[in-house]
Amino acid sequence: MAIRRLILVAVSLGIGFALTVLITMLIGTTPAEYGAIYMIFTTLSLAVAIGIWLDLLLKTNILPK
């Protein structure tokens, strides 16, 4: 179960970071111009949203029913 949870965290953070970079490119800026703090919090926000769905798919039961 711990391995699944680590996979969930790694995948959700990776997808969150990739989506953040994609969003910054789509709005016409670079990650450096967007700012490190904004990148961190945007990545974390997207990672939590992705993590909720991955919790359901991977059946890690992090969230209560």
N, CA, C, O and CB atoms as a CASP TS submission, in Angstrom:
PFRMAT TS
TARGET T0000
AUTHOR 0000-0000-0000
METHOD Language model
MODEL 1
PARENT N/A
ATOM      1  N   MET     1       0.820  -1.194   0.000  1.00  0.00           N
ATOM      2  CA  MET     1       0.000   0.000   0.000  1.00  0.00           C
ATOM      3  C   MET     1       0.865   1.258   0.000  1.00  0.00           C
ATOM      4  O   MET     1       0.521   2.249  -0.644  1.00  0.00           O
ATOM      5  CB  MET     1      -0.933  -0.002   1.203  1.00  0.00           C
ATOM      6  N   ALA     2       1.982   1.218   0.719  1.00  0.00           N
ATOM      7  CA  ALA     2       2.862   2.384   0.781  1.00  0.00           C
ATOM      8  C   ALA     2       3.475   2.681  -0.584  1.00  0.00           C
ATOM      9  O   ALA     2       3.680   3.843  -0.936  1.00  0.00           O
ATOM     10  CB  ALA     2       3.969   2.162   1.818  1.00  0.00           C
ATOM     11  N   ILE     3       3.764   1.641  -1.346  1.00  0.00           N
ATOM     12  CA  ILE     3       4.332   1.843  -2.682  1.00  0.00           C
ATOM     13  C   ILE     3       3.322   2.563  -3.579  1.00  0.00           C
ATOM     14  O   ILE     3       3.685   3.475  -4.322  1.00  0.00           O
ATOM     15  CB  ILE     3       4.746   0.485  -3.313  1.00  0.00           C
ATOM     16  N   ARG     4       2.063   2.152  -3.507  1.00  0.00           N
ATOM     17  CA  ARG     4       1.019   2.809  -4.305  1.00  0.00           C
ATOM     18  C   ARG     4       0.886   4.274  -3.928  1.00  0.00           C
ATOM     19  O   ARG     4       0.699   5.127  -4.795  1.00  0.00           O
ATOM     20  CB  ARG     4      -0.327   2.099  -4.121  1.00  0.00           C
ATOM     21  N   ARG     5       0.981   4.564  -2.649  1.00  0.00           N
ATOM     22  CA  ARG     5       0.859   5.953  -2.200  1.00  0.00           C
ATOM     23  C   ARG     5       2.038   6.790  -2.669  1.00  0.00           C
ATOM     24  O   ARG     5       1.862   7.947  -3.050  1.00  0.00           O
ATOM     25  CB  ARG     5       0.752   6.014  -0.677  1.00  0.00           C
ATOM     26  N   LEU     6       3.228   6.223  -2.647  1.00  0.00           N
ATOM     27  CA  LEU     6       4.395   6.949  -3.161  1.00  0.00           C
ATOM     28  C   LEU     6       4.275   7.194  -4.662  1.00  0.00           C
ATOM     29  O   LEU     6       4.638   8.261  -5.156  1.00  0.00           O
ATOM     30  CB  LEU     6       5.685   6.173  -2.859  1.00  0.00           C
ATOM     31  N   ILE     7       3.764   6.197  -5.380  1.00  0.00           N
ATOM     32  CA  ILE     7       3.537   6.354  -6.817  1.00  0.00           C
ATOM     33  C   ILE     7       2.511   7.451  -7.063  1.00  0.00           C
ATOM     34  O   ILE     7       2.682   8.273  -7.963  1.00  0.00           O
ATOM     35  CB  ILE     7       3.067   5.023  -7.449  1.00  0.00           C
ATOM     36  N   LEU     8       1.445   7.469  -6.267  1.00  0.00           N
ATOM     37  CA  LEU     8       0.412   8.493  -6.397  1.00  0.00           C
ATOM     38  C   LEU     8       0.999   9.882  -6.210  1.00  0.00           C
ATOM     39  O   LEU     8       0.705  10.786  -6.993  1.00  0.00           O
ATOM     40  CB  LEU     8      -0.707   8.255  -5.385  1.00  0.00           C
ATOM     41  N   VAL     9       1.816  10.064  -5.194  1.00  0.00           N
ATOM     42  CA  VAL     9       2.417  11.367  -4.922  1.00  0.00           C
ATOM     43  C   VAL     9       3.352  11.779  -6.051  1.00  0.00           C
ATOM     44  O   VAL     9       3.314  12.923  -6.505  1.00  0.00           O
ATOM     45  CB  VAL     9       3.175  11.342  -3.592  1.00  0.00           C
ATOM     46  N   ALA    10       4.188  10.854  -6.503  1.00  0.00           N
ATOM     47  CA  ALA    10       5.148  11.177  -7.562  1.00  0.00           C
ATOM     48  C   ALA    10       4.441  11.517  -8.870  1.00  0.00           C
ATOM     49  O   ALA    10       4.796  12.490  -9.535  1.00  0.00           O
ATOM     50  CB  ALA    10       6.112  10.010  -7.778  1.00  0.00           C
ATOM     51  N   VAL    11       3.455  10.729  -9.237  1.00  0.00           N
ATOM     52  CA  VAL    11       2.737  10.968 -10.493  1.00  0.00           C
ATOM     53  C   VAL    11       1.933  12.260 -10.426  1.00  0.00           C
ATOM     54  O   VAL    11       1.933  13.038 -11.380  1.00  0.00           O
ATOM     55  CB  VAL    11       1.809   9.789 -10.813  1.00  0.00           C
ATOM     56  N   SER    12       1.254  12.494  -9.320  1.00  0.00           N
ATOM     57  CA  SER    12       0.447  13.708  -9.228  1.00  0.00           C
ATOM     58  C   SER    12       1.322  14.965  -9.217  1.00  0.00           C
ATOM     59  O   SER    12       0.950  15.975  -9.816  1.00  0.00           O
ATOM     60  CB  SER    12      -0.425  13.666  -7.972  1.00  0.00           C
ATOM     61  N   LEU    13       2.475  14.920  -8.546  1.00  0.00           N
ATOM     62  CA  LEU    13       3.377  16.070  -8.590  1.00  0.00           C
ATOM     63  C   LEU    13       3.966  16.284  -9.980  1.00  0.00           C
ATOM     64  O   LEU    13       4.114  17.422 -10.424  1.00  0.00           O
ATOM     65  CB  LEU    13       4.499  15.893  -7.581  1.00  0.00           C
ATOM     66  N   GLY    14       4.299  15.201 -10.663  1.00  0.00           N
ATOM     67  CA  GLY    14       4.825  15.317 -12.024  1.00  0.00           C
ATOM     68  C   GLY    14       3.801  15.900 -12.985  1.00  0.00           C
ATOM     69  O   GLY    14       4.118  16.781 -13.784  1.00  0.00           O
ATOM     70  N   ILE    15       2.575  15.406 -12.905  1.00  0.00           N
ATOM     71  CA  ILE    15       1.515  15.929 -13.771  1.00  0.00           C
ATOM     72  C   ILE    15       1.201  17.376 -13.405  1.00  0.00           C
ATOM     73  O   ILE    15       0.985  18.210 -14.284  1.00  0.00           O
ATOM     74  CB  ILE    15       0.242  15.059 -13.664  1.00  0.00           C
ATOM     75  N   GLY    16       1.175  17.672 -12.106  1.00  0.00           N
ATOM     76  CA  GLY    16       0.923  19.044 -11.674  1.00  0.00           C
ATOM     77  C   GLY    16       1.974  20.011 -12.180  1.00  0.00           C
ATOM     78  O   GLY    16       1.645  21.114 -12.618  1.00  0.00           O
ATOM     79  N   PHE    17       3.237  19.608 -12.124  1.00  0.00           N
ATOM     80  CA  PHE    17       4.307  20.471 -12.628  1.00  0.00           C
ATOM     81  C   PHE    17       4.213  20.640 -14.145  1.00  0.00           C
ATOM     82  O   PHE    17       4.384  21.743 -14.663  1.00  0.00           O
ATOM     83  CB  PHE    17       5.678  19.896 -12.247  1.00  0.00           C
ATOM     84  N   ALA    18       3.941  19.544 -14.851  1.00  0.00           N
ATOM     85  CA  ALA    18       3.817  19.631 -16.311  1.00  0.00           C
ATOM     86  C   ALA    18       2.651  20.530 -16.713  1.00  0.00           C
ATOM     87  O   ALA    18       2.767  21.312 -17.656  1.00  0.00           O
ATOM     88  CB  ALA    18       3.633  18.231 -16.918  1.00  0.00           C
ATOM     89  N   LEU    19       1.537  20.423 -16.008  1.00  0.00           N
ATOM     90  CA  LEU    19       0.398  21.287 -16.314  1.00  0.00           C
ATOM     91  C   LEU    19       0.701  22.746 -15.998  1.00  0.00           C
ATOM     92  O   LEU    19       0.257  23.640 -16.718  1.00  0.00           O
ATOM     93  CB  LEU    19      -0.833  20.833 -15.538  1.00  0.00           C
ATOM     94  N   THR    20       1.448  22.993 -14.935  1.00  0.00           N
ATOM     95  CA  THR    20       1.819  24.361 -14.591  1.00  0.00           C
ATOM     96  C   THR    20       2.704  24.971 -15.662  1.00  0.00           C
ATOM     97  O   THR    20       2.503  26.121 -16.049  1.00  0.00           O
ATOM     98  CB  THR    20       2.528  24.398 -13.242  1.00  0.00           C
ATOM     99  N   VAL    21       3.674  24.222 -16.141  1.00  0.00           N
ATOM    100  CA  VAL    21       4.537  24.719 -17.220  1.00  0.00           C
ATOM    101  C   VAL    21       3.716  24.962 -18.478  1.00  0.00           C
ATOM    102  O   VAL    21       3.905  25.971 -19.157  1.00  0.00           O
ATOM    103  CB  VAL    21       5.684  23.720 -17.513  1.00  0.00           C
ATOM    104  N   LEU    22       2.807  24.047 -18.793  1.00  0.00           N
ATOM    105  CA  LEU    22       1.951  24.213 -19.970  1.00  0.00           C
ATOM    106  C   LEU    22       1.078  25.458 -19.842  1.00  0.00           C
ATOM    107  O   LEU    22       0.934  26.214 -20.802  1.00  0.00           O
ATOM    108  CB  LEU    22       1.071  22.971 -20.172  1.00  0.00           C
ATOM    109  N   ILE    23       0.505  25.671 -18.683  1.00  0.00           N
ATOM    110  CA  ILE    23      -0.351  26.838 -18.470  1.00  0.00           C
ATOM    111  C   ILE    23       0.452  28.130 -18.603  1.00  0.00           C
ATOM    112  O   ILE    23      -0.020  29.091 -19.209  1.00  0.00           O
ATOM    113  CB  ILE    23      -1.022  26.769 -17.087  1.00  0.00           C
ATOM    114  N   THR    24       1.660  28.160 -18.042  1.00  0.00           N
ATOM    115  CA  THR    24       2.471  29.372 -18.158  1.00  0.00           C
ATOM    116  C   THR    24       2.854  29.643 -19.606  1.00  0.00           C
ATOM    117  O   THR    24       2.913  30.798 -20.028  1.00  0.00           O
ATOM    118  CB  THR    24       3.728  29.255 -17.298  1.00  0.00           C
ATOM    119  N   MET    25       3.114  28.589 -20.365  1.00  0.00           N
ATOM    120  CA  MET    25       3.432  28.781 -21.782  1.00  0.00           C
ATOM    121  C   MET    25       2.206  29.279 -22.557  1.00  0.00           C
ATOM    122  O   MET    25       2.330  30.113 -23.454  1.00  0.00           O
ATOM    123  CB  MET    25       3.951  27.465 -22.397  1.00  0.00           C
ATOM    124  N   LEU    26       1.033  28.766 -22.205  1.00  0.00           N
ATOM    125  CA  LEU    26      -0.189  29.174 -22.904  1.00  0.00           C
ATOM    126  C   LEU    26      -0.564  30.626 -22.624  1.00  0.00           C
ATOM    127  O   LEU    26      -1.156  31.282 -23.481  1.00  0.00           O
ATOM    128  CB  LEU    26      -1.338  28.268 -22.507  1.00  0.00           C
ATOM    129  N   ILE    27      -0.230  31.138 -21.443  1.00  0.00           N
ATOM    130  CA  ILE    27      -0.543  32.533 -21.160  1.00  0.00           C
ATOM    131  C   ILE    27       0.555  33.476 -21.641  1.00  0.00           C
ATOM    132  O   ILE    27       0.460  34.690 -21.460  1.00  0.00           O
ATOM    133  CB  ILE    27      -0.769  32.723 -19.675  1.00  0.00           C
ATOM    134  N   GLY    28       1.584  32.923 -22.247  1.00  0.00           N
ATOM    135  CA  GLY    28       2.616  33.742 -22.879  1.00  0.00           C
ATOM    136  C   GLY    28       3.723  34.201 -21.958  1.00  0.00           C
ATOM    137  O   GLY    28       4.282  35.279 -22.159  1.00  0.00           O
ATOM    138  N   THR    29       4.045  33.430 -20.978  1.00  0.00           N
ATOM    139  CA  THR    29       5.139  33.775 -20.082  1.00  0.00           C
ATOM    140  C   THR    29       6.023  32.554 -19.883  1.00  0.00           C
ATOM    141  O   THR    29       5.714  31.466 -20.368  1.00  0.00           O
ATOM    142  CB  THR    29       4.605  34.297 -18.725  1.00  0.00           C
ATOM    143  N   THR    30       7.109  32.742 -19.176  1.00  0.00           N
ATOM    144  CA  THR    30       7.994  31.620 -18.868  1.00  0.00           C
ATOM    145  C   THR    30       7.858  31.298 -17.386  1.00  0.00           C
ATOM    146  O   THR    30       7.396  32.132 -16.608  1.00  0.00           O
ATOM    147  CB  THR    30       9.480  31.946 -19.240  1.00  0.00           C
ATOM    148  N   PRO    31       8.256  30.104 -16.996  1.00  0.00           N
ATOM    149  CA  PRO    31       8.217  29.790 -15.565  1.00  0.00           C
ATOM    150  C   PRO    31       9.068  30.739 -14.716  1.00  0.00           C
ATOM    151  O   PRO    31       8.723  31.012 -13.567  1.00  0.00           O
ATOM    152  CB  PRO    31       8.681  28.370 -15.344  1.00  0.00           C
ATOM    153  N   ALA    32      10.167  31.240 -15.264  1.00  0.00           N
ATOM    154  CA  ALA    32      11.009  32.180 -14.523  1.00  0.00           C
ATOM    155  C   ALA    32      10.283  33.503 -14.286  1.00  0.00           C
ATOM    156  O   ALA    32      10.388  34.087 -13.207  1.00  0.00           O
ATOM    157  CB  ALA    32      12.321  32.429 -15.276  1.00  0.00           C
ATOM    158  N   GLU    33       9.552  33.969 -15.284  1.00  0.00           N
ATOM    159  CA  GLU    33       8.784  35.203 -15.127  1.00  0.00           C
ATOM    160  C   GLU    33       7.575  34.996 -14.214  1.00  0.00           C
ATOM    161  O   GLU    33       7.161  35.918 -13.511  1.00  0.00           O
ATOM    162  CB  GLU    33       8.326  35.719 -16.494  1.00  0.00           C
ATOM    163  N   TYR    34       7.018  33.803 -14.225  1.00  0.00           N
ATOM    164  CA  TYR    34       5.848  33.487 -13.399  1.00  0.00           C
ATOM    165  C   TYR    34       6.195  33.515 -11.916  1.00  0.00           C
ATOM    166  O   TYR    34       5.373  33.915 -11.092  1.00  0.00           O
ATOM    167  CB  TYR    34       5.281  32.114 -13.777  1.00  0.00           C
ATOM    168  N   GLY    35       7.392  33.099 -11.579  1.00  0.00           N
ATOM    169  CA  GLY    35       7.860  33.156 -10.195  1.00  0.00           C
ATOM    170  C   GLY    35       7.882  31.795  -9.529  1.00  0.00           C
ATOM    171  O   GLY    35       7.006  30.961  -9.757  1.00  0.00           O
ATOM    172  N   ALA    36       8.885  31.584  -8.712  1.00  0.00           N
ATOM    173  CA  ALA    36       9.080  30.288  -8.063  1.00  0.00           C
ATOM    174  C   ALA    36       7.962  29.970  -7.074  1.00  0.00           C
ATOM    175  O   ALA    36       7.472  28.842  -7.032  1.00  0.00           O
ATOM    176  CB  ALA    36      10.422  30.259  -7.348  1.00  0.00           C
ATOM    177  N   ILE    37       7.560  30.949  -6.287  1.00  0.00           N
ATOM    178  CA  ILE    37       6.505  30.709  -5.292  1.00  0.00           C
ATOM    179  C   ILE    37       5.195  30.376  -5.986  1.00  0.00           C
ATOM    180  O   ILE    37       4.484  29.466  -5.560  1.00  0.00           O
ATOM    181  CB  ILE    37       6.325  31.938  -4.373  1.00  0.00           C
ATOM    182  N   TYR    38       4.869  31.099  -7.046  1.00  0.00           N
ATOM    183  CA  TYR    38       3.639  30.819  -7.786  1.00  0.00           C
ATOM    184  C   TYR    38       3.700  29.453  -8.457  1.00  0.00           C
ATOM    185  O   TYR    38       2.697  28.743  -8.522  1.00  0.00           O
ATOM    186  CB  TYR    38       3.388  31.906  -8.832  1.00  0.00           C
ATOM    187  N   MET    39       4.882  29.087  -8.957  1.00  0.00           N
ATOM    188  CA  MET    39       5.037  27.757  -9.562  1.00  0.00           C
ATOM    189  C   MET    39       4.799  26.668  -8.529  1.00  0.00           C
ATOM    190  O   MET    39       4.121  25.680  -8.812  1.00  0.00           O
ATOM    191  CB  MET    39       6.437  27.600 -10.181  1.00  0.00           C
ATOM    192  N   ILE    40       5.350  26.841  -7.337  1.00  0.00           N
ATOM    193  CA  ILE    40       5.198  25.832  -6.284  1.00  0.00           C
ATOM    194  C   ILE    40       3.737  25.674  -5.894  1.00  0.00           C
ATOM    195  O   ILE    40       3.227  24.555  -5.829  1.00  0.00           O
ATOM    196  CB  ILE    40       6.034  26.206  -5.051  1.00  0.00           C
ATOM    197  N   PHE    41       3.056  26.792  -5.633  1.00  0.00           N
ATOM    198  CA  PHE    41       1.676  26.695  -5.181  1.00  0.00           C
ATOM    199  C   PHE    41       0.717  26.258  -6.285  1.00  0.00           C
ATOM    200  O   PHE    41      -0.257  25.558  -6.008  1.00  0.00           O
ATOM    201  CB  PHE    41       1.232  28.018  -4.625  1.00  0.00           C
ATOM    202  N   THR    42       0.971  26.651  -7.517  1.00  0.00           N
ATOM    203  CA  THR    42       0.142  26.178  -8.621  1.00  0.00           C
ATOM    204  C   THR    42       0.348  24.689  -8.830  1.00  0.00           C
ATOM    205  O   THR    42      -0.614  23.952  -9.042  1.00  0.00           O
ATOM    206  CB  THR    42       0.459  26.948  -9.913  1.00  0.00           C
ATOM    207  N   THR    43       1.597  24.241  -8.773  1.00  0.00           N
ATOM    208  CA  THR    43       1.886  22.811  -8.909  1.00  0.00           C
ATOM    209  C   THR    43       1.223  22.008  -7.801  1.00  0.00           C
ATOM    210  O   THR    43       0.632  20.960  -8.064  1.00  0.00           O
ATOM    211  CB  THR    43       3.396  22.567  -8.897  1.00  0.00           C
ATOM    212  N   LEU    44       1.313  22.483  -6.573  1.00  0.00           N
ATOM    213  CA  LEU    44       0.693  21.770  -5.454  1.00  0.00           C
ATOM    214  C   LEU    44      -0.825  21.724  -5.588  1.00  0.00           C
ATOM    215  O   LEU    44      -1.444  20.700  -5.295  1.00  0.00           O
ATOM    216  CB  LEU    44       1.076  22.428  -4.132  1.00  0.00           C
ATOM    217  N   SER    45      -1.423  22.819  -6.026  1.00  0.00           N
ATOM    218  CA  SER    45      -2.875  22.845  -6.198  1.00  0.00           C
ATOM    219  C   SER    45      -3.324  21.850  -7.258  1.00  0.00           C
ATOM    220  O   SER    45      -4.275  21.096  -7.049  1.00  0.00           O
ATOM    221  CB  SER    45      -3.340  24.248  -6.572  1.00  0.00           C
ATOM    222  N   LEU    46      -2.645  21.851  -8.381  1.00  0.00           N
ATOM    223  CA  LEU    46      -2.993  20.910  -9.443  1.00  0.00           C
ATOM    224  C   LEU    46      -2.690  19.473  -9.029  1.00  0.00           C
ATOM    225  O   LEU    46      -3.430  18.557  -9.390  1.00  0.00           O
ATOM    226  CB  LEU    46      -2.239  21.256 -10.729  1.00  0.00           C
ATOM    227  N   ALA    47      -1.614  19.268  -8.279  1.00  0.00           N
ATOM    228  CA  ALA    47      -1.258  17.921  -7.829  1.00  0.00           C
ATOM    229  C   ALA    47      -2.305  17.361  -6.872  1.00  0.00           C
ATOM    230  O   ALA    47      -2.605  16.168  -6.917  1.00  0.00           O
ATOM    231  CB  ALA    47       0.115  17.933  -7.153  1.00  0.00           C
ATOM    232  N   VAL    48      -2.857  18.197  -6.017  1.00  0.00           N
ATOM    233  CA  VAL    48      -3.912  17.735  -5.114  1.00  0.00           C
ATOM    234  C   VAL    48      -5.151  17.339  -5.911  1.00  0.00           C
ATOM    235  O   VAL    48      -5.774  16.315  -5.633  1.00  0.00           O
ATOM    236  CB  VAL    48      -4.265  18.829  -4.080  1.00  0.00           C
ATOM    237  N   ALA    49      -5.503  18.152  -6.899  1.00  0.00           N
ATOM    238  CA  ALA    49      -6.665  17.827  -7.728  1.00  0.00           C
ATOM    239  C   ALA    49      -6.456  16.521  -8.495  1.00  0.00           C
ATOM    240  O   ALA    49      -7.369  15.701  -8.582  1.00  0.00           O
ATOM    241  CB  ALA    49      -6.954  18.969  -8.709  1.00  0.00           C
ATOM    242  N   ILE    50      -5.276  16.328  -9.042  1.00  0.00           N
ATOM    243  CA  ILE    50      -4.960  15.085  -9.753  1.00  0.00           C
ATOM    244  C   ILE    50      -4.885  13.922  -8.765  1.00  0.00           C
ATOM    245  O   ILE    50      -5.319  12.813  -9.076  1.00  0.00           O
ATOM    246  CB  ILE    50      -3.623  15.221 -10.532  1.00  0.00           C
ATOM    247  N   GLY    51      -4.336  14.172  -7.580  1.00  0.00           N
ATOM    248  CA  GLY    51      -4.189  13.131  -6.569  1.00  0.00           C
ATOM    249  C   GLY    51      -5.515  12.573  -6.093  1.00  0.00           C
ATOM    250  O   GLY    51      -5.609  11.390  -5.768  1.00  0.00           O
ATOM    251  N   ILE    52      -6.536  13.403  -6.048  1.00  0.00           N
ATOM    252  CA  ILE    52      -7.863  12.924  -5.644  1.00  0.00           C
ATOM    253  C   ILE    52      -8.365  11.874  -6.622  1.00  0.00           C
ATOM    254  O   ILE    52      -8.897  10.840  -6.218  1.00  0.00           O
ATOM    255  CB  ILE    52      -8.866  14.093  -5.557  1.00  0.00           C
ATOM    256  N   TRP    53      -8.194  12.144  -7.906  1.00  0.00           N
ATOM    257  CA  TRP    53      -8.649  11.176  -8.916  1.00  0.00           C
ATOM    258  C   TRP    53      -7.759   9.939  -8.948  1.00  0.00           C
ATOM    259  O   TRP    53      -8.247   8.825  -9.134  1.00  0.00           O
ATOM    260  CB  TRP    53      -8.679  11.827 -10.302  1.00  0.00           C
ATOM    261  N   LEU    54      -6.456  10.133  -8.768  1.00  0.00           N
ATOM    262  CA  LEU    54      -5.560   8.980  -8.755  1.00  0.00           C
ATOM    263  C   LEU    54      -5.805   8.095  -7.531  1.00  0.00           C
ATOM    264  O   LEU    54      -5.615   6.880  -7.595  1.00  0.00           O
ATOM    265  CB  LEU    54      -4.104   9.444  -8.783  1.00  0.00           C
ATOM    266  N   ASP    55      -6.221   8.697  -6.428  1.00  0.00           N
ATOM    267  CA  ASP    55      -6.568   7.914  -5.243  1.00  0.00           C
ATOM    268  C   ASP    55      -7.713   6.961  -5.555  1.00  0.00           C
ATOM    269  O   ASP    55      -7.712   5.812  -5.114  1.00  0.00           O
ATOM    270  CB  ASP    55      -6.946   8.838  -4.073  1.00  0.00           C
ATOM    271  N   LEU    56      -8.672   7.436  -6.302  1.00  0.00           N
ATOM    272  CA  LEU    56      -9.790   6.585  -6.697  1.00  0.00           C
ATOM    273  C   LEU    56      -9.337   5.488  -7.660  1.00  0.00           C
ATOM    274  O   LEU    56      -9.747   4.335  -7.524  1.00  0.00           O
ATOM    275  CB  LEU    56     -10.896   7.427  -7.339  1.00  0.00           C
ATOM    276  N   LEU    57      -8.497   5.842  -8.628  1.00  0.00           N
ATOM    277  CA  LEU    57      -8.079   4.866  -9.633  1.00  0.00           C
ATOM    278  C   LEU    57      -7.101   3.830  -9.086  1.00  0.00           C
ATOM    279  O   LEU    57      -7.192   2.651  -9.426  1.00  0.00           O
ATOM    280  CB  LEU    57      -7.453   5.578 -10.804  1.00  0.00           C
ATOM    281  N   LEU    58      -6.164   4.265  -8.240  1.00  0.00           N
ATOM    282  CA  LEU    58      -5.160   3.344  -7.708  1.00  0.00           C
ATOM    283  C   LEU    58      -5.638   2.627  -6.445  1.00  0.00           C
ATOM    284  O   LEU    58      -4.967   1.722  -5.950  1.00  0.00           O
ATOM    285  CB  LEU    58      -3.876   4.096  -7.413  1.00  0.00           C
ATOM    286  N   LYS    59      -6.786   3.029  -5.930  1.00  0.00           N
ATOM    287  CA  LYS    59      -7.360   2.426  -4.719  1.00  0.00           C
ATOM    288  C   LYS    59      -6.380   2.443  -3.541  1.00  0.00           C
ATOM    289  O   LYS    59      -6.167   1.427  -2.880  1.00  0.00           O
ATOM    290  CB  LYS    59      -7.791   0.989  -5.007  1.00  0.00           C
ATOM    291  N   THR    60      -5.792   3.610  -3.296  1.00  0.00           N
ATOM    292  CA  THR    60      -4.852   3.742  -2.183  1.00  0.00           C
ATOM    293  C   THR    60      -5.561   4.058  -0.873  1.00  0.00           C
ATOM    294  O   THR    60      -4.962   3.914   0.193  1.00  0.00           O
ATOM    295  CB  THR    60      -3.831   4.825  -2.486  1.00  0.00           C
ATOM    296  N   ASN    61      -6.794   4.475  -0.923  1.00  0.00           N
ATOM    297  CA  ASN    61      -7.618   4.772   0.250  1.00  0.00           C
ATOM    298  C   ASN    61      -6.986   5.816   1.169  1.00  0.00           C
ATOM    299  O   ASN    61      -7.056   5.693   2.392  1.00  0.00           O
ATOM    300  CB  ASN    61      -7.873   3.503   1.031  1.00  0.00           C
ATOM    301  N   ILE    62      -6.372   6.838   0.585  1.00  0.00           N
ATOM    302  CA  ILE    62      -5.856   7.948   1.376  1.00  0.00           C
ATOM    303  C   ILE    62      -7.029   8.785   1.894  1.00  0.00           C
ATOM    304  O   ILE    62      -7.053   9.187   3.057  1.00  0.00           O
ATOM    305  CB  ILE    62      -4.879   8.823   0.534  1.00  0.00           C
ATOM    306  N   LEU    63      -7.992   9.036   1.018  1.00  0.00           N
ATOM    307  CA  LEU    63      -9.168   9.804   1.399  1.00  0.00           C
ATOM    308  C   LEU    63     -10.233   8.873   1.982  1.00  0.00           C
ATOM    309  O   LEU    63     -10.413   7.755   1.500  1.00  0.00           O
ATOM    310  CB  LEU    63      -9.727  10.580   0.185  1.00  0.00           C
ATOM    311  N   PRO    64     -10.932   9.330   3.011  1.00  0.00           N
ATOM    312  CA  PRO    64     -11.992   8.474   3.555  1.00  0.00           C
ATOM    313  C   PRO    64     -13.161   8.378   2.586  1.00  0.00           C
ATOM    314  O   PRO    64     -13.314   9.203   1.686  1.00  0.00           O
ATOM    315  CB  PRO    64     -12.476   9.008   4.910  1.00  0.00           C
ATOM    316  N   LYS    65     -13.967   7.370   2.787  1.00  0.00           N
ATOM    317  CA  LYS    65     -15.107   7.172   1.883  1.00  0.00           C
ATOM    318  C   LYS    65     -16.212   8.132   2.157  1.00  0.00           C
ATOM    319  O   LYS    65     -17.242   8.097   1.483  1.00  0.00           O
ATOM    320  CB  LYS    65     -15.631   5.775   1.987  1.00  0.00           C
TER
END
